[in-house]
């Protein structure tokens, strides 16, 4: 797997943005199965950082060109420089990109068509939402090569029940899109020709809501997962109180009282 498989001039990630503020990032190394090489990680990081600074962005969709969503890290690149320092830097780079997804103020949707393995499966798990083609397959397959998928286990164990996640990690076996939905890795499964439309239903539902409420809610959602229940309730209460003081919430509640649709600012 090489970064130059489709030519050095081709961007690692294609970026499209519509008038609603929906940013679509397409992994663009199909001949290397969209491996998360250092170049791909850098490109994704740059695009996500740009979204973080764009107050008009509403949703991010991460999709991929070719037969694979992502086959994970570029193993040839990893094997070419076998040093502890290099590996630590690589996995730190990957973790930073995954955490950036979680910390964005807008929802991130994985659009999965094809396989998502190892760090590619990690990327799906790190996204807030995921829609998969019925033909998609998922695995954390590092164990098949003697490498336990430790980093992918972090978001995987936060998406799936523990035993389901651990089974994937110690067997390296693929699961189907329907199994992934049942286990909690993806939200929705659609026929191969209907994935775009299924993603759009999620996007449309999100952009119809106030951006500030979604941003505050996403931040709280992940924050409260990492603390005890009492602290979670305290944080949630403070967040809801602040949210309630926002003009969008005040308008939404008044619209409910008045039995009309909210007149939110675009």
PLY file of the C-alpha trace (Angstrom):
ply
format ascii 1.0
element vertex 266
property float x
property float y
property float z
element edge 265
property int vertex1
property int vertex2
end_header
0.00 0.00 0.00
1.54 3.28 -1.09
0.52 6.90 -0.93
1.40 7.39 -4.59
-0.88 4.65 -5.91
-3.18 7.17 -7.58
-0.53 9.77 -8.29
1.19 12.23 -6.02
-0.90 15.13 -7.29
-4.18 13.58 -6.14
-5.29 14.86 -2.72
-5.45 12.31 0.07
-8.86 13.70 1.01
-11.36 15.38 -1.29
-13.45 18.10 0.34
-16.89 19.26 -0.76
-19.19 21.67 1.05
-22.79 22.55 0.27
-24.79 25.69 1.00
-26.15 24.20 4.24
-22.69 23.84 5.73
-22.49 20.08 5.18
-18.82 19.16 4.68
-18.08 15.92 2.86
-14.58 14.47 3.25
-13.79 11.61 0.87
-10.75 9.41 1.49
-9.03 9.34 -1.87
-6.51 6.50 -1.98
-8.67 3.69 -3.41
-5.78 1.64 -4.78
-4.27 1.44 -1.29
-7.69 0.76 0.24
-7.63 4.24 1.80
-4.97 3.21 4.28
-4.44 5.60 7.18
-0.88 6.43 6.24
0.86 9.40 7.80
-0.11 11.43 4.75
-3.77 10.43 5.03
-3.81 11.19 8.76
-2.25 14.61 8.16
-4.80 15.41 5.45
-7.73 14.34 7.62
-6.38 16.31 10.57
-6.07 19.45 8.46
-9.62 19.12 7.14
-11.09 18.47 10.59
-9.17 21.41 12.06
-10.64 23.60 9.32
-14.15 22.46 10.24
-13.46 23.21 13.90
-12.80 26.82 12.95
-15.79 27.13 10.63
-18.78 28.43 12.57
-21.07 27.89 9.58
-20.29 24.14 9.34
-23.20 21.94 10.43
-22.30 18.31 9.68
-19.29 16.35 8.47
-19.65 13.20 6.37
-16.57 10.99 6.01
-16.82 8.72 2.98
-14.31 6.91 0.80
-13.46 6.30 -2.83
-13.20 2.71 -4.08
-13.93 -0.72 -2.65
-12.81 -0.03 0.92
-13.76 2.60 3.46
-10.33 2.10 5.02
-8.11 -0.94 5.58
-6.42 0.71 8.56
-2.81 1.77 8.94
-0.43 1.44 6.01
1.42 -1.74 7.04
4.14 -1.37 4.40
4.87 2.13 5.65
4.91 0.88 9.24
7.25 -2.00 8.46
9.69 0.27 6.62
10.66 2.09 9.82
10.51 -0.35 12.74
11.40 1.85 15.70
9.56 2.44 18.96
9.74 6.21 18.53
8.20 6.06 15.06
5.36 3.80 16.18
4.59 5.93 19.23
4.46 9.06 17.07
2.23 7.34 14.49
-0.32 6.12 17.02
-0.29 9.49 18.80
-1.00 11.16 15.46
-3.87 8.76 14.85
-5.30 9.27 18.34
-5.21 13.04 17.91
-7.20 12.79 14.68
-9.78 10.46 16.26
-10.17 12.76 19.28
-10.60 15.75 16.98
-13.69 14.05 15.55
-15.16 13.70 19.03
-14.31 17.28 19.94
-15.79 18.91 16.85
-18.90 20.96 17.65
-20.79 19.31 14.78
-21.85 15.68 14.27
-19.59 13.48 12.13
-21.17 10.70 10.08
-19.19 7.77 8.65
-20.54 6.63 5.28
-19.20 3.11 4.94
-19.23 1.25 1.64
-16.81 -1.67 1.51
-14.54 -2.96 4.24
-13.47 -1.07 7.36
-10.69 -2.90 9.15
-8.34 -2.19 12.10
-7.82 1.59 12.30
-10.42 1.93 9.54
-12.95 0.30 11.85
-11.63 2.58 14.59
-12.47 5.57 12.39
-16.06 4.34 12.03
-16.34 3.86 15.80
-14.86 7.32 16.44
-17.52 9.02 14.33
-20.69 10.14 16.08
-22.96 8.33 13.63
-22.48 5.74 10.91
-24.45 4.56 7.89
-23.28 1.42 6.10
-24.07 -0.28 2.85
-25.54 -3.74 3.36
-22.42 -5.14 1.68
-20.01 -3.42 4.07
-17.93 -5.52 6.49
-16.05 -4.62 9.64
-13.12 -6.14 11.54
-10.35 -5.23 13.96
-8.01 -7.69 12.35
-4.60 -6.76 13.73
-4.57 -9.87 15.91
-4.35 -11.94 12.71
-0.88 -10.44 12.23
0.16 -10.66 15.86
-0.84 -7.09 16.67
-3.73 -6.56 19.10
-5.78 -3.56 17.94
-5.26 -1.64 21.17
-6.01 1.83 19.81
-9.12 0.70 17.90
-10.32 -0.98 21.11
-10.83 2.44 22.72
-13.75 3.68 20.58
-14.89 0.13 19.81
-15.43 -0.65 23.50
-17.37 2.60 23.81
-19.70 1.61 20.97
-20.26 -2.10 21.56
-20.99 -4.18 24.62
-17.73 -5.38 26.20
-17.98 -9.04 25.22
-18.96 -8.19 21.64
-16.03 -5.78 21.32
-13.56 -8.19 22.88
-14.66 -11.02 20.60
-13.93 -8.87 17.56
-10.55 -7.90 19.00
-9.32 -11.41 19.86
-10.68 -13.23 16.80
-10.08 -10.63 14.09
-13.21 -11.96 12.38
-15.33 -9.84 10.06
-18.88 -8.92 10.97
-21.57 -7.93 8.50
-23.23 -4.55 8.25
-26.37 -5.92 9.90
-24.31 -7.40 12.72
-22.55 -4.04 13.10
-25.91 -2.32 13.40
-27.18 -4.85 15.93
-23.99 -4.49 18.00
-24.12 -0.67 17.95
-21.21 0.11 15.62
-23.45 1.66 12.94
-26.82 3.37 13.13
-28.36 2.46 9.80
-27.87 -0.02 6.96
-29.00 0.65 3.41
-28.86 -1.11 0.05
-25.68 -0.22 -1.88
-27.49 2.21 -4.13
-29.36 3.90 -1.31
-26.55 4.84 1.09
-26.33 8.46 -0.05
-30.06 8.90 0.50
-29.88 7.32 3.96
-27.04 9.61 4.95
-29.05 12.57 3.69
-31.97 11.69 5.97
-29.63 12.00 8.95
-28.03 15.17 7.62
-31.40 16.82 6.98
-32.60 15.99 10.48
-29.46 17.51 12.02
-29.29 20.73 9.99
-32.95 21.40 10.82
-31.95 21.82 14.48
-30.16 24.81 16.07
-26.39 24.46 15.73
-25.73 25.72 19.24
-27.97 23.09 20.84
-26.33 20.29 18.87
-22.84 21.57 19.74
-23.59 21.87 23.46
-25.28 18.49 23.46
-22.45 16.69 21.68
-19.87 18.14 24.05
-21.87 17.08 27.10
-22.69 13.65 25.65
-19.04 12.59 25.52
-18.00 14.43 28.67
-20.57 12.76 30.92
-19.66 9.28 29.71
-16.28 9.52 31.43
-17.50 10.45 34.95
-19.71 8.97 37.66
-23.48 9.29 37.46
-23.75 12.05 40.08
-21.16 14.23 38.38
-22.81 13.45 35.04
-26.17 14.74 36.27
-24.56 17.89 37.68
-22.81 18.60 34.39
-25.95 17.80 32.39
-28.03 20.13 34.53
-25.59 23.01 34.07
-25.48 22.36 30.33
-29.27 22.30 30.01
-29.57 25.51 32.02
-27.07 27.26 29.74
-28.79 25.79 26.68
-32.17 27.03 27.95
-30.84 30.60 28.07
-29.92 30.47 24.38
-32.25 32.29 21.99
-32.85 29.15 19.93
-34.12 27.20 22.94
-36.27 30.10 24.16
-37.82 30.38 20.71
-38.31 26.60 20.47
-40.11 26.42 23.80
-42.27 29.44 22.98
-43.14 27.89 19.63
-44.26 24.72 21.43
-46.43 26.81 23.76
-47.86 28.73 20.80
-48.40 25.50 18.82
-46.33 26.68 15.86
-43.04 25.79 14.20
-39.92 27.46 15.64
-38.59 30.42 13.66
-34.90 29.69 14.11
-32.27 31.82 12.43
-30.52 30.13 9.53
0 1
1 2
2 3
3 4
4 5
5 6
6 7
7 8
8 9
9 10
10 11
11 12
12 13
13 14
14 15
15 16
16 17
17 18
18 19
19 20
20 21
21 22
22 23
23 24
24 25
25 26
26 27
27 28
28 29
29 30
30 31
31 32
32 33
33 34
34 35
35 36
36 37
37 38
38 39
39 40
40 41
41 42
42 43
43 44
44 45
45 46
46 47
47 48
48 49
49 50
50 51
51 52
52 53
53 54
54 55
55 56
56 57
57 58
58 59
59 60
60 61
61 62
62 63
63 64
64 65
65 66
66 67
67 68
68 69
69 70
70 71
71 72
72 73
73 74
74 75
75 76
76 77
77 78
78 79
79 80
80 81
81 82
82 83
83 84
84 85
85 86
86 87
87 88
88 89
89 90
90 91
91 92
92 93
93 94
94 95
95 96
96 97
97 98
98 99
99 100
100 101
101 102
102 103
103 104
104 105
105 106
106 107
107 108
108 109
109 110
110 111
111 112
112 113
113 114
114 115
115 116
116 117
117 118
118 119
119 120
120 121
121 122
122 123
123 124
124 125
125 126
126 127
127 128
128 129
129 130
130 131
131 132
132 133
133 134
134 135
135 136
136 137
137 138
138 139
139 140
140 141
141 142
142 143
143 144
144 145
145 146
146 147
147 148
148 149
149 150
150 151
151 152
152 153
153 154
154 155
155 156
156 157
157 158
158 159
159 160
160 161
161 162
162 163
163 164
164 165
165 166
166 167
167 168
168 169
169 170
170 171
171 172
172 173
173 174
174 175
175 176
176 177
177 178
178 179
179 180
180 181
181 182
182 183
183 184
184 185
185 186
186 187
187 188
188 189
189 190
190 191
191 192
192 193
193 194
194 195
195 196
196 197
197 198
198 199
199 200
200 201
201 202
202 203
203 204
204 205
205 206
206 207
207 208
208 209
209 210
210 211
211 212
212 213
213 214
214 215
215 216
216 217
217 218
218 219
219 220
220 221
221 222
222 223
223 224
224 225
225 226
226 227
227 228
228 229
229 230
230 231
231 232
232 233
233 234
234 235
235 236
236 237
237 238
238 239
239 240
240 241
241 242
242 243
243 244
244 245
245 246
246 247
247 248
248 249
249 250
250 251
251 252
252 253
253 254
254 255
255 256
256 257
257 258
258 259
259 260
260 261
261 262
262 263
263 264
264 265
